[in-house]
Amino acid sequence: MKQLQQLFAQWAGEPCVDCLALGAGGSSRRYFRMKGALHSCIGAIAMDVRENEAFFSYTRHLHAKGMSVPELYAVSDDRCRYLQQDLGDQTLYGLLYEKKRQGRGFDEEMMALYRQVLADLAAIQDAGADMDFSVAYPRAAFDSRSIHWDLNYFKYFFLKLNHIDFDEELLENDFDVLTDRLLTADCHYFLYRDFNPRNIMVTNPPSPVGEGSGVRLLYYIDYQGGRRGAAQYDVASLLYSAKSDIPEALRIDLLNHYLSTRGLAGEARKQWLDHFWMYLLVRILQTLGAYGYRGLYERKPYFIESIPFAVSNLRRLIEDHHVTGRFPELHRICLKICNSATPGNEPVDDRLTVTVGSFSFKKGLPDDPSGNGGGHIFDCRALPNPGRYPEYQSYTGKDRPVIDFLRDKPAVDQFLTHAEAIVAQSVDCYLERRFTHLSVHFGCTGGQHRSVYCAEQMAAWLRQSYPEVHVVIAHREQ
């Protein structure tokens, strides 16, 4: 952190007076909103130098082409810290989510924004004509190896974690045939790789143009995984982003808009669409693999709740476009996924989920499993510590000896009473505003006794006080 603040001072010519950690989502990169008296930016700490170099090179190239990407302000000598333009907090997905909550959904403004996004995407893809892909990481192209990585991600982190049986030899044969067909498409474009509404920032232009005008500007972020590839992949990523849940008729309208932007017609249009449905299949399978890893393995609720949306996309692809019929074993597996109760593949509701957890401060702060950032972290280190006594060291806060020890201490009861009052204020507000996630974590020295006990007590209190709330508990160090 100190090195990032020094980089800010070198760039801005003034010290950083405010540094706020931002949610990292599914990435290991850490982001901070940094401010001085006159300057502000987003600071990043990312230890994968090769991935960083790809981001730096792509940013400079796209910026020189006039694309709306964040301006890169400064890079540290070790290439692990950098400063970029602050584009605010509003994403296209966040804007869509708010409109859905208001009952507006895909109104005229949202459709206009998506049409602009698709036009911008075409320009970004075309920038690949003279892009330096030697810096691409981990691959220079979305080639056979890249495609098989994605398909194996699906195989190992979705099929196996869901205990879905398959014939591996037959499935690999289908993967080979699918890959060969995909690579007959025109693959000379810049493939953004993760072109979804969460990576599209929506801003208002500065006054006087923006005052009351309703005009919005779009910026594109998180393209460090880009490489040379087919244009169909990114269009599929946007239109079938799982939780965006765009109505199918509007998806087709937007797809036709993109094809018109490209000037595709006749046989060229038919061939492009034939490849599109296959790239969509690969994208959905890769998404299921990612949700399996982040949700079923890492137990992050947001990704578990996203699984039904991805399964719904897969079902529609099978029923409407019959893509998997060309791949017998894959078709059998996909039908089984769509027709069985896999974890997360159940009706989605809008209940508030409160994730309650324990952790050790020695091992760093916990991730927010919802990806939203925020929530509450309570420090239990001021409470009496049973870990200081040999007779309790082999127990945790879930065991009766530790429970009796802590329950007998007035300071612990007082601490929990205050914590419950703070959490109740958030839960009441979140229920009223129909929010879906809240994180509550308790930390202590080792993450074994006090924090575990407090988390268990908080979860029990929540279940009793708010039966309409879904409570998930996770003890990180246990």
C-alpha positions in Angstrom: 0.0 0.0 0.0 2.8 2.4 0.9 4.4 1.9 -2.6 1.0 2.6 -4.3 0.7 5.8 -2.3 4.2 6.8 -3.3 3.3 6.2 -6.9 0.3 8.5 -6.5 2.5 11.2 -5.0 4.9 11.0 -7.9 2.1 11.2 -10.5 0.0 13.8 -8.8 2.7 15.9 -7.2 0.8 15.8 -3.9 0.2 13.2 -1.2 -2.7 10.8 -1.2 -5.1 11.9 1.6 -7.8 9.3 1.1 -7.5 5.6 0.0 -10.6 3.5 -0.1 -10.4 -0.3 -0.9 -12.9 -1.4 -3.6 -14.4 -4.8 -4.2 -12.2 -7.1 -6.3 -15.0 -9.4 -7.6 -13.6 -12.6 -8.9 -10.1 -11.4 -9.5 -7.0 -11.4 -7.3 -6.2 -7.8 -8.2 -6.8 -5.2 -5.5 -8.3 -1.8 -6.4 -8.3 1.5 -4.4 -10.0 4.8 -5.0 -7.2 7.3 -4.3 -7.6 11.0 -3.7 -5.4 14.0 -3.1 -6.4 17.7 -2.8 -6.5 18.1 -6.6 -6.2 14.7 -8.1 -8.0 11.3 -8.0 -7.6 8.0 -9.6 -8.0 4.2 -9.2 -4.9 2.5 -7.9 -4.3 -1.2 -8.5 -2.1 -3.8 -7.0 -1.7 -6.9 -9.2 1.2 -9.3 -8.8 0.9 -11.1 -12.2 3.4 -9.0 -14.2 2.6 -10.8 -17.5 -1.1 -10.1 -17.2 -0.3 -6.5 -16.3 1.9 -6.0 -19.3 -1.0 -7.2 -21.5 -3.3 -4.7 -19.9 -0.7 -1.8 -20.3 -0.1 -2.6 -24.0 -3.8 -3.1 -24.8 -4.8 0.1 -23.0 -2.2 2.2 -24.9 -3.2 0.7 -28.2 -7.0 1.1 -27.7 -6.6 4.6 -26.3 -4.6 5.6 -29.4 -7.4 4.2 -31.6 -9.9 6.4 -29.8 -11.6 3.7 -27.9 -13.3 4.5 -24.6 -10.9 2.7 -22.2 -9.5 4.1 -18.9 -6.5 6.3 -19.2 -3.3 4.8 -17.8 -1.6 7.4 -15.6 1.4 5.7 -14.0 3.1 2.4 -13.6 5.5 1.3 -10.8 9.0 0.1 -11.7 8.2 -3.4 -10.6 5.1 -3.3 -12.9 2.9 -4.6 -10.1 1.2 -1.3 -9.2 -0.5 1.2 -11.5 -2.8 4.2 -11.5 -5.7 4.6 -14.0 -8.6 6.9 -14.6 -11.5 6.8 -12.1 -14.7 6.1 -14.0 -17.0 6.0 -11.0 -19.0 3.0 -9.7 -21.9 2.7 -12.1 -21.7 -0.3 -14.4 -24.1 -1.2 -17.1 -25.2 -4.2 -15.1 -25.8 -2.0 -12.0 -27.9 0.3 -14.1 -29.9 -2.6 -15.6 -30.4 -4.1 -12.1 -31.8 -0.8 -10.8 -34.1 -0.4 -13.7 -35.4 -4.0 -13.2 -36.1 -3.2 -9.5 -38.1 -0.2 -10.6 -40.1 -2.3 -13.0 -38.6 -0.6 -16.1 -36.1 -3.3 -17.2 -35.0 -3.0 -20.8 -36.6 0.3 -21.5 -35.7 2.5 -24.5 -32.7 4.0 -22.8 -31.3 0.6 -21.9 -31.8 -0.7 -25.4 -30.1 2.4 -26.8 -27.1 1.8 -24.5 -26.8 -1.8 -25.6 -26.9 -0.8 -29.2 -24.1 1.7 -28.5 -22.2 -1.0 -26.7 -22.4 -3.3 -29.7 -21.2 -0.6 -32.0 -18.3 0.1 -29.7 -17.5 -3.6 -29.5 -17.2 -3.8 -33.3 -14.7 -1.0 -33.2 -12.7 -2.5 -30.3 -12.7 -5.9 -32.1 -11.4 -4.3 -35.3 -8.5 -2.7 -33.4 -7.0 -6.2 -33.3 -5.9 -5.8 -36.9 -2.6 -4.2 -35.8 -2.5 -5.1 -32.1 0.6 -6.6 -30.5 -0.6 -10.0 -29.4 2.9 -11.0 -28.3 2.1 -9.6 -24.9 -1.2 -11.6 -24.6 -1.5 -13.7 -21.5 -1.9 -16.6 -21.1 -2.3 -17.2 -24.9 -1.8 -15.0 -28.0 -5.0 -16.4 -29.6 -8.3 -18.1 -28.6 -6.9 -21.2 -30.3 -7.4 -24.9 -29.8 -5.6 -25.0 -26.5 -7.5 -22.0 -25.1 -10.9 -23.6 -26.2 -9.9 -26.9 -24.5 -9.0 -25.1 -21.3 -12.5 -23.6 -21.2 -14.1 -26.9 -21.9 -12.1 -28.7 -19.3 -13.0 -25.9 -16.8 -16.6 -27.0 -17.4 -15.8 -30.6 -17.2 -13.8 -30.5 -13.9 -15.5 -27.7 -12.0 -19.1 -28.1 -13.0 -19.7 -31.7 -14.1 -17.5 -33.3 -11.5 -18.5 -31.0 -8.6 -22.1 -31.8 -9.5 -21.4 -35.5 -9.8 -22.8 -35.6 -13.3 -21.5 -38.8 -15.0 -20.0 -38.7 -18.5 -17.9 -40.8 -20.8 -14.7 -38.9 -20.9 -13.4 -40.4 -24.2 -16.7 -39.6 -26.0 -16.8 -36.1 -24.4 -13.3 -35.3 -25.5 -14.1 -36.5 -29.0 -17.0 -34.0 -29.1 -14.7 -31.3 -27.7 -12.3 -31.9 -30.6 -15.0 -31.7 -33.2 -16.5 -28.6 -31.7 -13.1 -26.9 -31.5 -12.3 -27.7 -35.1 -15.6 -26.1 -36.2 -15.1 -23.0 -34.1 -11.7 -22.3 -35.6 -13.1 -22.2 -39.2 -14.5 -18.8 -38.3 -12.7 -15.5 -39.0 -10.3 -15.3 -36.0 -8.3 -12.1 -36.7 -10.3 -9.8 -34.3 -9.4 -8.6 -30.8 -11.3 -11.0 -28.6 -12.0 -9.1 -25.4 -12.6 -12.3 -23.5 -14.8 -11.0 -20.6 -17.1 -8.6 -22.4 -20.0 -8.5 -19.9 -22.1 -5.6 -18.4 -20.0 -5.6 -15.2 -17.0 -4.5 -17.2 -18.8 -1.6 -18.9 -18.8 1.6 -16.9 -21.6 4.1 -17.4 -20.8 7.8 -16.6 -22.4 11.2 -17.0 -20.4 13.8 -19.0 -19.2 16.8 -17.0 -21.4 19.9 -16.9 -22.7 21.9 -18.7 -23.4 19.1 -21.3 -24.5 16.5 -18.7 -26.7 18.7 -16.5 -30.2 17.3 -16.9 -29.4 16.0 -20.4 -29.7 12.3 -19.6 -26.6 11.7 -21.8 -24.4 8.8 -20.7 -20.9 7.9 -21.7 -19.6 4.3 -21.8 -16.2 3.0 -20.9 -14.7 -0.5 -21.2 -12.5 -2.1 -18.5 -10.9 -5.5 -17.7 -9.7 -6.6 -21.1 -6.3 -7.9 -19.9 -7.3 -11.4 -20.8 -7.8 -10.4 -24.4 -6.3 -12.2 -27.4 -6.8 -12.7 -31.1 -10.0 -14.6 -31.9 -13.5 -14.6 -33.4 -15.9 -11.7 -33.0 -18.8 -14.0 -32.2 -17.4 -14.9 -28.7 -17.7 -11.4 -27.3 -21.2 -10.8 -28.7 -22.3 -14.0 -27.1 -20.7 -12.9 -23.8 -22.6 -9.7 -23.7 -26.0 -10.8 -24.9 -26.1 -14.0 -22.9 -24.4 -12.7 -19.7 -26.2 -14.9 -17.2 -27.8 -12.6 -14.6 -28.6 -9.9 -17.1 -31.4 -12.2 -18.3 -32.2 -10.2 -21.4 -35.5 -11.3 -22.9 -34.9 -13.5 -26.0 -36.7 -11.3 -28.4 -34.5 -8.3 -27.4 -31.4 -10.5 -27.7 -32.3 -11.3 -31.3 -33.0 -7.6 -32.0 -29.6 -6.6 -30.6 -27.9 -9.4 -32.4 -29.4 -8.2 -35.7 -28.3 -4.7 -34.8 -24.7 -5.9 -34.5 -24.9 -7.8 -37.8 -26.2 -4.6 -39.5 -23.3 -2.7 -37.9 -21.0 -5.2 -39.5 -22.8 -5.1 -42.9 -23.3 -8.8 -42.9 -26.0 -10.2 -45.2 -26.9 -13.3 -47.2 -24.6 -16.3 -47.0 -22.0 -14.4 -45.0 -24.6 -13.6 -42.3 -25.8 -17.2 -42.2 -22.2 -18.5 -41.8 -21.5 -15.9 -39.1 -24.6 -17.0 -37.1 -23.7 -20.7 -37.5 -20.4 -20.0 -35.7 -22.1 -17.7 -33.3 -24.3 -20.4 -31.8 -21.3 -22.6 -31.3 -19.3 -19.9 -29.7 -22.3 -19.2 -27.4 -22.2 -22.9 -26.4 -18.5 -22.7 -25.5 -19.1 -19.4 -23.6 -22.0 -20.9 -21.6 -20.0 -24.0 -20.7 -17.0 -21.8 -19.6 -19.4 -19.8 -17.5 -20.8 -22.9 -15.8 -17.2 -23.9 -15.1 -16.5 -20.5 -13.5 -19.7 -20.6 -11.5 -18.8 -24.1 -10.4 -15.4 -23.0 -9.2 -16.4 -19.7 -7.6 -19.7 -21.0 -6.2 -19.7 -24.8 -5.6 -15.9 -24.9 -4.6 -15.3 -21.5 -3.1 -18.9 -21.2 -1.8 -19.5 -17.7 -3.0 -23.3 -17.2 -3.0 -23.4 -14.8 -6.0 -22.0 -17.4 -8.3 -24.2 -20.2 -7.0 -27.2 -18.0 -7.6 -26.1 -17.3 -11.1 -26.1 -21.0 -12.1 -29.8 -21.2 -12.9 -29.5 -18.3 -15.4 -26.6 -20.0 -17.2 -28.6 -23.2 -17.3 -31.6 -21.3 -18.7 -29.4 -20.0 -21.5 -28.1 -23.5 -22.2 -31.7 -24.9 -22.3 -32.8 -22.2 -24.8 -29.7 -22.8 -27.0 -30.5 -26.5 -27.2 -34.2 -26.0 -27.8 -34.1 -23.1 -30.3 -30.9 -23.7 -32.2 -30.2 -27.4 -31.8 -26.4 -26.8 -31.5 -25.5 -29.7 -29.2 -27.2 -32.2 -31.5 -24.0 -32.3 -33.5 -22.1 -33.5 -30.4 -23.8 -36.7 -29.0 -22.1 -37.1 -25.6 -22.1 -33.3 -24.9 -25.8 -33.2 -26.0 -26.6 -36.0 -23.5 -24.8 -34.2 -20.7 -26.4 -30.8 -21.5 -29.9 -32.4 -21.5 -29.1 -33.9 -18.1 -28.0 -30.5 -16.7 -31.1 -28.8 -18.0 -33.5 -31.5 -16.6 -31.9 -32.3 -13.3 -31.6 -30.5 -10.0 -28.0 -29.5 -9.9 -26.8 -27.3 -7.0 -28.0 -23.8 -7.8 -30.3 -25.0 -10.5 -33.5 -24.1 -8.7 -35.9 -21.3 -8.9 -34.3 -17.9 -8.1 -35.8 -15.7 -5.5 -35.1 -12.3 -4.3 -34.5 -13.2 -0.7 -31.8 -11.4 1.3 -28.9 -13.7 1.9 -26.7 -12.8 4.9 -23.3 -14.4 4.9 -21.9 -14.7 8.4 -18.3 -15.7 8.8 -15.2 -15.9 11.0 -11.6 -15.3 10.1 -8.1 -14.7 11.5 -6.7 -11.1 11.2 -3.3 -12.7 10.8 -4.4 -14.1 7.4 -6.0 -10.9 6.1 -9.5 -9.6 5.8 -12.2 -11.9 4.2 -13.4 -11.6 0.7 -17.0 -10.4 0.2 -18.6 -13.6 -1.2 -21.4 -11.6 -3.0 -18.9 -9.5 -5.0 -20.7 -6.3 -3.8 -18.2 -5.1 -1.3 -19.1 -3.6 2.0 -20.9 -5.3 4.9 -19.7 -5.4 8.6 -16.5 -6.6 10.1 -16.4 -6.9 13.9 -13.1 -7.2 15.8 -13.3 -9.8 18.6 -9.7 -9.3 19.8 -10.8 -7.2 22.8 -12.9 -10.1 24.2 -11.6 -12.6 26.7 -9.5 -15.2 24.8 -10.0 -18.9 25.7 -7.1 -19.6 23.4 -4.7 -18.4 26.1 -5.6 -21.5 28.2 -4.2 -24.9 27.3 -7.5 -26.7 28.1 -9.3 -24.8 25.3 -6.6 -24.8 22.6 -7.8 -27.9 20.8 -11.4 -26.7 20.7 -13.2 -24.1 18.5 -16.0 -21.7 19.2 -18.5 -24.4 18.1 -17.4 -26.7 21.0 -19.2 -26.8 24.3 -16.2 -25.9 26.5 -15.5 -22.7 24.6 -19.2 -21.9 24.3 -19.5 -22.1 28.1 -16.4 -20.1 28.7 -17.5 -17.2 26.5 -21.2 -17.3 27.4 -20.2 -16.7 31.0 -18.4 -13.4 30.2 -20.5 -10.3 30.4 -18.2 -8.5 27.9 -19.0 -11.0 25.2 -22.7 -10.7 25.7 -22.5 -6.9 25.6 -20.4 -7.1 22.4 -22.9 -9.3 20.6 -25.8 -7.1 21.7 -24.2 -4.1 20.1 -23.3 -6.1 17.0 -26.8 -7.3 16.6 -28.2 -3.8 16.8 -25.8 -2.7 14.0 -26.6 -5.6 11.8 -30.4 -5.3 12.5 -30.3 -1.7 11.1 -28.7 -3.0 7.9 -31.0 -6.0 7.6 -34.1 -3.9 8.0 -32.9 -1.4 5.4 -31.9 -4.2 3.0 -35.2 -5.9 3.3 -37.0 -2.7 2.6 -34.9 -1.9 -0.4 -35.0 -5.5 -1.6 -31.2 -5.9 -1.6 -30.0 -9.5 -1.9 -26.7 -9.7 -0.1 -25.1 -8.6 3.2 -21.8 -9.8 4.7 -21.1 -9.9 8.4 -17.7 -11.2 9.6 -16.1 -11.6 13.0 -12.3 -11.7 13.3 -9.9 -12.6 16.1 -6.3 -13.5 16.4 -6.5 -17.1 15.2 -10.0 -17.4 13.8 -10.7 -20.4 16.0 -12.4 -19.4 19.3 -14.0 -15.9 19.7 -14.7 -15.1 16.1 -16.3 -18.6 15.5 -18.4 -18.3 18.6 -19.6 -14.8 17.7 -20.4 -15.8 14.1 -22.4 -18.8 15.3 -24.4 -16.7 17.8 -25.0 -14.0 15.1 -26.3 -16.6 12.6 -28.6 -18.1 15.2 -30.0 -14.7 16.2 -30.6 -13.8 12.5 -32.4 -17.0 11.8 -34.7 -16.5 14.8 -35.2 -12.7 14.3 -35.5 -12.8 10.5 -37.0 -16.1 9.3 -37.5 -14.6 5.8 -33.7 -14.1 5.5 -31.4 -16.8 4.1 -28.4 -17.1 6.4 -25.1 -18.7 5.2 -22.3 -19.3 7.6 -18.6 -19.9 6.7 -15.6 -20.2 9.1 -12.7 -19.4 6.8 -9.9 -20.8 9.0 -11.9 -24.0 9.9 
